Every structure is written in structure tokens, then in C-alpha cells.
Amino acid sequence: MTTPTPFPSGGRRRMTMAALLLASTLTVMAGTVLTPVVATIRDDLNVSGTAAGLILTAHGLSLAIVSPLVGWTIDKWGLRTPMVAGLMLYGLAGGAGLFTDSYVTLIASRFLFGIGAAAVFTGTTVALMALFQGAERDKVAGWRSTAIGLGGVIWPLIAGGLAILSWHGPFAIYLIGIPTAVAMLIAMPNLPAAGRVKGGGMITLLRSTPQLLGLYGLSVIASFLLYVLIVFLPQRFDQLGVDAPFTIAAIISSISLAGSVSGFFYGRMRAHLGYLPLIRTALVLWGLAFLVGAFANQTAVLAIAAVLFGAGSGISVPALAMLTGETSPTEMRGQALALSGTANFGGQFAAPVVIGPLVEATSLTTGFLTAAALSGLVLLVLFFVKLGPTAPPDPAPRETGEEERKEQERSQGPAT
């Protein structure tokens, strides 16, 4: 069992929490803020549509590849330095698009950006696990889900406004990573490495905790289903004659907004239901979303699909993150949570690759029904398997307050 981490009270505690919530919104905007300007970049830099699309997805590849290394770094050297360095790289590499007109330089900066995003993705979850326990952890995890959902709405809207000025404009949003890094450096306790495992690595982790494989599988499926909806729901609206970009963007943003609302109540639901019922609930909502998407013939009804899916994501995202963290050995938690990032982005990549050919060969309805069937199948499996930690929870972090200071004074003896 590890020694509890001293966690400051008062203003610094609130600053730490605010910095963590802000940093948590940054991964969700990694690609979405550039969506309004992809076509303009394609024309201005005279590249193909596929090459322009890589500007949105290149960071996902580097994030998936380097995430295990980022997790190992956190486990070996502690959290604050990798976290601050990742935020700085996020801001600098992400903001590079403000100043370049070279496609090669832009793509290179996006790969570097993905490395910074990997540190942010993993670091925020590790920090939440290390600094909060019990009901407070569930509450903060819900707030984090709400923050991520709001980020998925607010950042793209700001990007759309900046895109009016120039295609370079939306890249300015990434610069928020720099002041966030400074705030994290000031406020974040210097969480040390939790411990050392001889021969520690991914193989050791998965051999010692095979339950994680099931959680990674759920993460792949969750992100897979999300991107099936994001990629193909606009095509369903197009079939109904709705193709205005702003309308489609608003409907897709409702996924994040609904997730923000359900995430706000996550702490209460977690206290009453537990992890597994929450994940089952999410799967039910996802299945209903795809059924609506398959059969709805009215725009307002079809929009319900986005709301249903978002409501499920708002509770599944914190539940899977916390369950993964609690299941993993404390001394290898960074690597465990980093692998969940690899799983998430792997699912995103697989969605159009797997469902796209099916849709082209049959129809959008068939594609959505297949996604609904996958939700139902996973739901059925979860009634026959057990997920969760086998070790006792970590001790709660200690607040550095008045009682601790008095104890320190007593232990030091009278002043000379």
C-alpha cells in the first residue's frame, strides 16, 4: 500500500482542480476545432482531400503509439513533470499552425501535438485517481465528464468564429495549453512515482491484471460506436434533406452537450448503482440511439439519436476511466490508463474502416442496425462477466491543513 499523497487545501486545492478540469477539455478538441477549415486548407495548400484529412487524424496515430511510453514515464518519474511538459508541447506544437504555410511542417507539428495530447490524456486521469478518493473521486470524475462535454461544444464554436478570419485562426486555441501548463506547475502537488515493479511493462501489467483486457475492449467498442455515429449520422440527415453545415455541427455538438449533463449527475449515479450498471445503462442508450438513427424519418426524431448517445457517453467515460484506474496496480497505473488511450483512438480509427464498406455495400440503415446489435451483444456479455478491482482501494490523500502543521511543529520540538 502506498503512502497517501499530501494534497493542499484552500485556494491551491481549488486551483489544482480547475487546472485539471481545463486540461481535461483539451483532448476532446484535439481534432474537432480544425473541422471548419479542412476544406480551406486543402485548397490553400493545394493538397488532396485525403492529405487534408490527415491534419485531423495524424495526432491520433502518434497519441496511440506513444501513450504506453507516456504511462511508463509517469510511473517511473512521477506525474507533474510529464504533465507540464505535455501541456507545453500541446500548446506549442498545436499553435504552430498559426505560423506555417507548409503542409509538411503542419503534419509534422500534428504528430508532435499528439505526443503532448497523450501526456494530457493520461496525466489528467492519473491525477484524478491519485488526488481524490471515494465519493469525492466520483464527484470530480462527473465534473470532469461535464467539462469534457462542454469543451466539445464551446471549443468548436470558438474555432468557427476564428475560422472566419483565416484558416490559421483555429490553431490559436491550442495555445491554451501553455498557461494551463503554468497553472499545473504552480498548483499540482509533486506526485511521486507510486513504486517500482521489477520487469514492469505492458506484458507484466496485463499478466498481473488480465481484467484490464476486458476494460480495454469496452473502451475500443465505446469509441468505435461513437465514431460510427459521428461519421454516418450526418449522412442520414442528408437523406432527409438536411445538409447545412451549421445545422449538422449543432446536432453533432448535442452529443457533447448531452454527455455534459449526464456527467454532472455521474457522482450520484455511481454512488447508487456502481460501475457495471452504469456501463450497461450506457450500452442501452447507445443501442436505442442507433435504432432511432436507423428508422427515424423526421429531422427532430433523428436528432434524438445524438442526445441518447451523448447521455450514455457522459456516464461511460468516467466509469471506464475510474474502473481502469482502480483495477490496475497503483505502481503501474500510468501505463494502464495510457493503454486505455491507445484503445480509445484505435476504436476511432476502426469505425469508418469497418462500418464504411458495410454501408457502401448495403445501406446506412444496415450500418446503424449493426452498431445497435453490437451494443446489445456487449450488453448481454456484461451480465455474465465481472469487472472491477480485486485489490483494496488506495488510501485517501491527506490535506495539508492546520492539524498537520501543528503535528509538524510538535515533532520538531521547541524552537531554539
Secondary structure as UniProt FT lines:
FT   STRAND          6..8
FT   HELIX           10..28
FT   TURN            29..31
FT   HELIX           32..37
FT   HELIX           38..45
FT   HELIX           49..77
FT   HELIX           80..95
FT   HELIX           96..98
FT   HELIX           103..131
FT   HELIX           134..163
FT   TURN            164..165
FT   TURN            167..168
FT   HELIX           169..176
FT   HELIX           177..187
FT   TURN            198..199
FT   HELIX           202..208
FT   HELIX           211..239
FT   TURN            240..241
FT   HELIX           245..264
FT   HELIX           266..273
FT   HELIX           275..295
FT   HELIX           299..327
FT   HELIX           330..332
FT   HELIX           333..361
FT   HELIX           364..381
FT   TURN            382..384
FT   STRAND          398..400
FT   HELIX           402..412
//
